[in-house]
Amino acid sequence: MSKTDTAVSAGTSGNALGGLLERHFHLKEHGTTARTEILAGVTTFLTMAYIIFVNPAILKDTGMDQNAVFVATCLAAAFGSAMMGIVANYPLALAPGMGLNAYFTYSVVLGSNGAVTWQTALGAVFISGVIFLILSVLPVREWIINAIPKSLKMAIGAGIGLFLGIIALQAAGIVVDNPATLVTLGSLHAPTTVLAILGFFVMVALDRLRVPGAIIIAILATTVVGILMGISEFNGIFSAPPSLMPTFFAMDLAGALNIGLIAIVFTFLFVDLFDNTGTLIGVAHRAGLIGPDGRIPRLGRALISDSSAAMVGAALGTSTTTSYIESAAGVKAGGRTGMTAVVVALLFLAALFLAPLASTIPGYATAPALLYVACLMTRGLTEVDWEDATEFVPAVVTALAMPLTYSIAHGIAFGFVSYAAIKVLSGRFRDLNAALAILAILFVIKFAWIG
């Protein structure tokens, strides 16, 4: 074949690929190009890549194989992001959710004192995904989403942030237990604690300076300093992906169907439903994808993608996979279609070869990321109506209860009950709806008879 024929063939292939991308993602209609979408995908990946190090570090505390969780994290993120991009055509990336992974580990598994295994917890995540999928195809999804007042929605996100915050401070050694005061200040002279504090400051500064991948850069920098100081060991950077088998289809569905785990399944479902919806609205708004009537196009497809990702993630061996608000970084870089999410998916697949690096990252290096995400999530309290005590009091109760009871589920329950009780006693019956009132009553019954 001549050089001319080769050039023509390459040009034809390029045109064919460009035509395929245009037909599926409608790039011109959304005012974007393939180059812009690729750049946006890389930007989004860099802002959320920390999850491939943080998620295994958290879930390994349940007894799960850290390397297998690393693989499950990458595969679940790749599947969810690709699903969102191809099926829903949104520039929205997915990965195992921060907060839900901490709830999975420290409340559901470790908090049960052996009553709930990580296999059973994975079963609960899978079942919550199935219910989410059913709700996604039924017209009741908007009714459920709209049934919860904005103040409680914001408080749940903020409460999860505070929950992550106390876990981060513990991991860094800044907060330790105390028999007299429950918690107290740890030793600020410990090298790992000092590195965690410095890593946090660098992380926030880099993000403020709008450096792409600020979180992952700070994690890696903290790790390198720890290795140079002899605090941590270096296990390498690249290798073939480790085995997924220790967690692959290890979920215990029968155990998860136990009546005592209903609240756990509900919490996974509830948080994922509202987290995904809130993220979708925020990203769609920034990308200019919300219609003139205020409706979100292809909402059902987006929710189906998210619920499917939660189910697949549980089967692979990770906690709930959900949408990431970090996708807004990609939108800011110009991402407007699902091609952005597909690029993120491909990068997560490439990250499978970073297993040695993932096992090198110590807890004191990931603690700053947990704390910074906690700060970002807690911002939701600014959207609460602070002039109305019947709104901000239940919100504060919800947010405080999560870290102080070490349970997202208990925080949600306290929030619903306090909201309903305060509204009723203050004569604000019209602010309540049937769904919220029923849930509040069910939570009261649970606390009264089950505990």
C-alpha positions as CSV (number, residue, x, y, z in Angstrom):
1,M,0.0,0.0,0.0
2,S,1.4,3.4,-1.0
3,K,1.8,6.3,1.4
4,T,-1.1,8.0,-0.3
5,D,-3.3,5.0,0.2
6,T,-2.2,4.8,3.8
7,A,-3.0,8.5,4.4
8,V,-6.4,8.1,2.8
9,S,-7.2,5.0,4.9
10,A,-6.2,6.8,8.1
11,G,-8.2,9.8,7.1
12,T,-11.2,7.6,6.4
13,S,-10.9,5.8,9.7
14,G,-10.6,9.2,11.5
15,N,-13.7,10.5,9.8
16,A,-15.6,7.3,10.6
17,L,-14.6,7.6,14.3
18,G,-15.5,11.3,14.3
19,G,-18.8,10.5,12.7
20,L,-19.6,7.8,15.3
21,L,-18.8,10.1,18.1
22,E,-20.9,12.9,16.6
23,R,-23.9,10.6,16.1
24,H,-23.8,9.1,19.6
25,F,-22.8,12.1,21.7
26,H,-24.1,15.0,19.5
27,L,-20.9,17.0,20.1
28,K,-21.8,19.9,17.7
29,E,-25.3,20.2,19.2
30,H,-23.7,20.7,22.6
31,G,-21.1,23.1,21.3
32,T,-18.1,21.0,22.0
33,T,-15.4,18.9,20.2
34,A,-13.8,15.6,20.8
35,R,-10.6,17.3,21.9
36,T,-12.4,19.3,24.4
37,E,-14.3,16.3,25.7
38,I,-11.0,14.4,26.1
39,L,-9.4,17.3,28.0
40,A,-12.5,17.5,30.3
41,G,-12.3,13.7,30.9
42,V,-8.7,13.9,32.0
43,T,-9.5,16.9,34.2
44,T,-12.4,15.0,35.9
45,F,-10.2,11.9,36.4
46,L,-7.4,13.8,38.0
47,T,-9.8,15.4,40.5
48,M,-11.3,12.1,41.6
49,A,-8.4,9.7,41.1
50,Y,-7.7,9.8,44.8
51,I,-10.5,7.3,45.3
52,I,-8.4,4.5,43.9
53,F,-6.1,4.9,46.9
54,V,-8.6,6.0,49.6
55,N,-11.3,3.4,49.0
56,P,-9.1,0.3,49.4
57,A,-7.5,1.9,52.5
58,I,-10.9,2.3,54.1
59,L,-12.5,-1.0,53.1
60,K,-9.5,-3.1,54.1
61,D,-10.4,-2.3,57.7
62,T,-13.4,-4.7,57.3
63,G,-11.1,-7.6,56.5
64,M,-11.4,-7.2,52.7
65,D,-8.4,-7.9,50.5
66,Q,-6.9,-4.5,49.8
67,N,-5.7,-5.4,46.3
68,A,-9.0,-6.9,45.3
69,V,-10.8,-3.8,46.5
70,F,-8.4,-1.7,44.4
71,V,-9.4,-3.6,41.3
72,A,-13.0,-3.5,42.2
73,T,-12.8,0.3,42.7
74,C,-11.3,0.8,39.3
75,L,-13.7,-1.5,37.5
76,A,-16.8,-0.2,39.2
77,A,-15.7,3.4,38.4
78,A,-15.0,2.4,34.8
79,F,-18.4,0.7,34.4
80,G,-20.4,3.4,36.1
81,S,-18.7,6.2,34.2
82,A,-19.0,4.4,30.8
83,M,-22.7,3.6,31.6
84,M,-23.4,7.2,32.4
85,G,-21.6,8.5,29.3
86,I,-23.0,6.0,26.8
87,V,-26.5,5.5,28.1
88,A,-27.4,8.9,29.6
89,N,-24.9,11.1,27.6
90,Y,-23.9,13.1,30.6
91,P,-20.4,14.3,31.5
92,L,-20.8,12.7,34.9
93,A,-18.3,10.3,36.3
94,L,-19.0,7.7,38.9
95,A,-16.9,5.8,41.5
96,P,-17.4,4.3,45.0
97,G,-18.8,7.1,47.1
98,M,-16.9,8.8,49.9
99,G,-19.0,8.7,53.1
100,L,-20.8,5.6,52.0
101,N,-17.5,3.6,52.1
102,A,-16.9,4.9,55.6
103,Y,-20.4,4.0,56.6
104,F,-20.0,0.6,55.1
105,T,-16.8,0.0,57.1
106,Y,-17.1,1.7,60.4
107,S,-20.8,1.7,61.1
108,V,-22.2,-1.4,59.3
109,V,-19.3,-3.9,59.6
110,L,-17.1,-2.8,62.5
111,G,-20.0,-1.1,64.3
112,S,-21.9,-4.3,64.5
113,N,-19.2,-6.1,66.6
114,G,-19.1,-9.0,64.2
115,A,-22.8,-9.4,63.6
116,V,-22.5,-8.1,60.0
117,T,-19.7,-9.3,57.8
118,W,-18.4,-7.4,54.8
119,Q,-20.0,-10.0,52.6
120,T,-23.4,-9.2,54.1
121,A,-22.7,-5.5,53.8
122,L,-22.0,-6.0,50.1
123,G,-25.3,-7.9,49.8
124,A,-27.0,-4.9,51.3
125,V,-25.4,-2.6,48.8
126,F,-26.5,-4.9,45.9
127,I,-30.1,-5.0,47.2
128,S,-30.2,-1.2,47.6
129,G,-29.0,-1.0,44.0
130,V,-31.8,-3.3,42.8
131,I,-34.4,-1.1,44.6
132,F,-32.8,2.0,43.2
133,L,-33.1,0.5,39.7
134,I,-36.8,-0.3,40.2
135,L,-37.5,3.3,41.5
136,S,-35.5,4.7,38.5
137,V,-37.9,3.1,36.0
138,L,-41.1,4.0,37.9
139,P,-42.7,7.5,38.0
140,V,-42.5,7.6,41.8
141,R,-38.8,8.6,41.7
142,E,-39.6,12.4,41.5
143,W,-42.2,12.0,44.3
144,I,-39.7,10.4,46.6
145,I,-37.0,13.0,45.7
146,N,-39.4,15.9,46.3
147,A,-40.8,14.5,49.5
148,I,-37.7,15.3,51.5
149,P,-37.3,19.0,52.4
150,K,-34.3,20.8,51.2
151,S,-32.9,21.5,54.7
152,L,-32.7,17.7,55.4
153,K,-31.1,17.0,52.0
154,M,-28.4,19.6,52.7
155,A,-28.0,18.3,56.3
156,I,-27.5,14.7,55.2
157,G,-24.7,15.7,52.8
158,A,-23.1,17.9,55.5
159,G,-23.5,15.2,58.2
160,I,-21.7,12.7,55.9
161,G,-19.0,15.3,55.6
162,L,-18.7,15.6,59.4
163,F,-18.6,11.8,59.7
164,L,-15.7,11.7,57.2
165,G,-14.1,14.5,59.2
166,I,-13.9,12.6,62.5
167,I,-12.6,9.5,60.6
168,A,-9.9,11.6,59.0
169,L,-8.8,13.2,62.2
170,Q,-8.6,9.8,63.8
171,A,-6.6,8.4,60.9
172,A,-4.2,11.3,61.2
173,G,-3.8,10.8,64.9
174,I,-5.1,14.3,65.7
175,V,-8.1,13.0,67.5
176,V,-7.8,10.0,69.9
177,D,-10.2,8.3,72.4
178,N,-10.3,9.4,76.0
179,P,-12.3,7.5,78.7
180,A,-13.3,10.7,80.5
181,T,-14.1,13.0,77.5
182,L,-14.7,10.4,74.8
183,V,-12.3,12.2,72.5
184,T,-9.2,14.4,73.0
185,L,-6.2,15.8,71.1
186,G,-3.6,13.3,70.1
187,S,0.2,13.8,69.9
188,L,1.0,16.5,67.4
189,H,4.7,15.5,67.6
190,A,4.2,12.2,65.8
191,P,5.8,12.3,62.4
192,T,2.8,10.8,60.7
193,T,0.5,13.3,62.2
194,V,2.7,16.2,61.2
195,L,2.8,14.8,57.6
196,A,-0.9,14.5,57.5
197,I,-1.4,18.1,58.7
198,L,1.1,19.5,56.1
199,G,-0.4,17.3,53.4
200,F,-3.8,18.8,54.2
201,F,-2.5,22.4,54.0
202,V,-0.8,21.7,50.7
203,M,-3.9,20.0,49.3
204,V,-6.1,23.0,50.1
205,A,-3.6,25.5,48.7
206,L,-3.1,23.6,45.5
207,D,-6.9,23.4,45.0
208,R,-7.3,27.1,45.7
209,L,-4.6,27.7,43.1
210,R,-6.8,25.6,40.7
211,V,-4.0,23.1,40.1
212,P,-5.6,20.0,38.3
213,G,-5.4,16.9,40.5
214,A,-4.6,18.9,43.6
215,I,-5.9,16.1,45.9
216,I,-3.9,13.3,44.2
217,I,-0.8,15.4,44.0
218,A,-0.9,16.1,47.8
219,I,-1.5,12.4,48.6
220,L,1.5,11.4,46.5
221,A,3.7,14.2,47.8
222,T,2.9,13.2,51.4
223,T,3.7,9.6,50.6
224,V,7.0,10.4,49.0
225,V,8.1,12.5,52.0
226,G,7.1,9.6,54.3
227,I,9.1,7.1,52.3
228,L,12.2,9.4,52.3
229,M,11.9,9.8,56.1
230,G,11.7,6.0,56.4
231,I,8.2,6.0,57.8
232,S,6.7,4.1,54.9
233,E,7.8,1.4,52.5
234,F,7.9,1.8,48.7
235,N,6.2,-1.1,46.9
236,G,6.6,0.1,43.4
237,I,4.4,1.8,40.8
238,F,3.4,-0.4,38.0
239,S,2.4,-4.1,37.8
240,A,-0.2,-6.4,36.2
241,P,-3.6,-5.9,38.0
242,P,-3.9,-8.1,41.1
243,S,-6.6,-10.8,41.4
244,L,-10.2,-9.7,41.9
245,M,-11.3,-13.1,43.1
246,P,-11.2,-12.5,46.9
247,T,-14.2,-10.1,46.6
248,F,-15.7,-11.1,43.2
249,F,-19.3,-12.1,43.8
250,A,-18.5,-12.6,47.5
251,M,-21.7,-10.7,48.6
252,D,-24.1,-12.5,51.0
253,L,-27.6,-11.7,49.7
254,A,-29.4,-14.1,52.0
255,G,-27.7,-12.5,55.0
256,A,-28.6,-9.0,53.7
257,L,-32.3,-9.9,53.6
258,N,-32.4,-10.2,57.4
259,I,-35.1,-8.0,58.8
260,G,-32.5,-6.3,61.1
261,L,-30.6,-4.9,58.1
262,I,-33.6,-3.1,56.5
263,A,-32.3,0.2,57.9
264,I,-28.9,-0.4,56.5
265,V,-30.3,-1.2,53.0
266,F,-32.5,1.9,53.3
267,T,-29.5,4.1,54.2
268,F,-27.5,2.9,51.2
269,L,-30.5,3.5,49.0
270,F,-31.5,6.8,50.4
271,V,-28.0,8.4,50.4
272,D,-27.2,7.1,46.9
273,L,-30.6,8.3,45.5
274,F,-30.3,11.9,46.8
275,D,-26.5,12.1,46.4
276,N,-26.8,11.1,42.7
277,T,-29.8,13.4,42.1
278,G,-28.1,16.4,43.8
279,T,-24.9,15.8,41.9
280,L,-26.8,15.4,38.6
281,I,-28.7,18.6,39.1
282,G,-25.5,20.5,40.0
283,V,-23.5,19.3,37.1
284,A,-26.3,19.6,34.6
285,H,-26.9,23.2,35.7
286,R,-23.2,24.1,35.3
287,A,-23.2,22.4,31.9
288,G,-26.3,24.3,30.7
289,L,-28.1,21.0,30.2
290,I,-31.3,21.7,32.2
291,G,-34.3,22.6,29.9
292,P,-36.2,25.9,30.0
293,D,-38.9,24.2,32.0
294,G,-36.4,23.2,34.7
295,R,-36.5,19.5,33.9
296,I,-33.4,17.4,33.6
297,P,-33.4,15.6,30.2
298,R,-32.7,11.8,30.3
299,L,-33.1,11.8,34.1
300,G,-34.4,8.2,34.1
301,R,-31.4,7.0,32.1
302,A,-29.0,8.7,34.5
303,L,-30.6,7.1,37.5
304,I,-30.6,3.7,35.8
305,S,-26.9,4.1,35.1
306,D,-26.2,5.0,38.7
307,S,-28.3,2.1,40.2
308,S,-26.7,-0.3,37.8
309,A,-23.2,0.8,38.8
310,A,-24.1,0.3,42.5
311,M,-25.2,-3.3,41.7
312,V,-22.1,-4.1,39.6
313,G,-19.8,-2.5,42.2
314,A,-21.3,-4.7,44.9
315,A,-20.8,-7.8,42.8
316,L,-17.2,-6.8,42.1
317,G,-16.5,-6.1,45.8
318,T,-16.8,-2.4,46.7
319,S,-19.2,-0.2,48.6
320,T,-21.8,1.9,46.8
321,T,-20.8,3.4,43.5
322,T,-22.3,6.8,42.9
323,S,-22.0,10.1,40.9
324,Y,-19.1,12.4,41.8
325,I,-19.5,16.2,42.2
326,E,-15.8,16.4,41.0
327,S,-17.4,16.0,37.5
328,A,-18.0,19.7,37.7
329,A,-14.3,20.2,37.1
330,G,-14.6,18.5,33.8
331,V,-17.6,20.6,32.9
332,K,-15.6,23.7,33.8
333,A,-13.0,22.4,31.3
334,G,-15.6,22.3,28.6
335,G,-17.1,18.8,29.0
336,R,-20.7,18.8,27.8
337,T,-21.5,15.2,26.7
338,G,-21.1,11.6,27.8
339,M,-17.8,11.4,25.9
340,T,-16.2,13.1,29.0
341,A,-17.4,10.2,31.2
342,V,-16.2,7.6,28.7
343,V,-12.7,9.1,28.8
344,V,-12.8,8.9,32.6
345,A,-13.8,5.2,32.4
346,L,-10.9,4.5,30.1
347,L,-8.5,6.2,32.5
348,F,-9.8,4.1,35.4
349,L,-9.1,1.0,33.4
350,A,-5.6,2.2,32.8
351,A,-5.2,2.8,36.6
352,L,-5.6,-0.9,37.2
353,F,-1.8,-1.2,36.6
354,L,-1.0,1.1,39.6
355,A,-1.7,-1.5,42.3
356,P,1.8,-1.4,43.8
357,L,1.5,2.4,44.2
358,A,-2.0,2.0,45.8
359,S,-0.6,-0.4,48.4
360,T,2.2,2.1,49.1
361,I,-0.1,5.0,50.0
362,P,-0.3,5.1,53.9
363,G,-3.2,6.1,56.0
364,Y,-1.6,9.4,57.0
365,A,-1.5,10.4,53.3
366,T,-5.1,9.6,52.6
367,A,-6.4,11.2,55.8
368,P,-6.0,14.8,54.4
369,A,-8.1,13.8,51.4
370,L,-10.9,12.6,53.7
371,L,-10.7,15.8,55.7
372,Y,-10.8,18.0,52.6
373,V,-13.8,16.1,51.1
374,A,-15.4,16.5,54.6
375,C,-14.9,20.3,54.4
376,L,-16.4,20.4,50.8
377,M,-19.5,18.3,51.8
378,T,-20.2,20.4,55.0
379,R,-20.7,23.5,52.8
380,G,-24.3,22.2,52.2
381,L,-25.3,23.7,55.6
382,T,-25.0,27.2,54.0
383,E,-28.2,26.4,52.0
384,V,-30.3,25.8,55.1
385,D,-32.8,28.4,56.1
386,W,-31.2,29.8,59.2
387,E,-34.1,32.2,59.9
388,D,-36.6,29.3,60.5
389,A,-35.9,27.2,63.6
390,T,-38.2,24.4,62.4
391,E,-35.8,24.0,59.4
392,F,-32.3,24.6,60.8
393,V,-32.7,22.7,64.1
394,P,-33.5,19.4,62.5
395,A,-30.7,20.0,60.0
396,V,-28.2,20.6,62.7
397,V,-29.5,17.5,64.6
398,T,-29.0,15.4,61.5
399,A,-25.5,16.7,60.8
400,L,-24.3,16.3,64.4
401,A,-25.8,12.9,65.0
402,M,-23.9,11.3,62.2
403,P,-20.3,11.7,63.5
404,L,-21.4,11.5,67.2
405,T,-23.3,8.2,66.8
406,Y,-20.8,7.1,64.1
407,S,-23.7,6.3,61.9
408,I,-25.2,7.9,58.8
409,A,-28.4,5.9,59.3
410,H,-28.9,7.2,62.9
411,G,-28.3,10.7,61.7
412,I,-31.0,10.4,59.0
413,A,-33.4,8.9,61.5
414,F,-32.8,11.6,64.1
415,G,-33.3,14.2,61.4
416,F,-36.6,12.8,60.1
417,V,-38.0,12.4,63.6
418,S,-37.0,15.8,64.8
419,Y,-38.2,17.5,61.7
420,A,-41.7,15.9,61.9
421,A,-42.0,16.4,65.6
422,I,-41.0,20.1,65.6
423,K,-43.3,20.8,62.6
424,V,-46.3,19.1,64.3
425,L,-45.7,20.7,67.7
426,S,-45.3,24.2,66.2
427,G,-48.5,23.9,64.1
428,R,-46.7,23.7,60.8
429,F,-48.6,20.7,59.5
430,R,-48.6,21.9,55.9
431,D,-44.8,21.6,55.8
432,L,-45.1,17.8,56.2
433,N,-46.0,15.3,53.5
434,A,-47.1,11.7,53.7
435,A,-43.8,10.2,52.8
436,L,-41.8,12.1,55.4
437,A,-44.4,11.5,58.1
438,I,-44.5,7.8,57.5
439,L,-40.7,7.5,57.5
440,A,-40.5,9.5,60.8
441,I,-43.1,7.1,62.4
442,L,-41.2,4.1,61.2
443,F,-38.0,5.4,62.7
444,V,-39.7,6.0,66.0
445,I,-41.0,2.4,66.0
446,K,-37.5,1.1,65.1
447,F,-35.9,3.0,68.0
448,A,-38.7,2.0,70.4
449,W,-38.9,-1.7,69.7
450,I,-35.7,-2.7,67.8
451,G,-33.2,-0.2,69.2
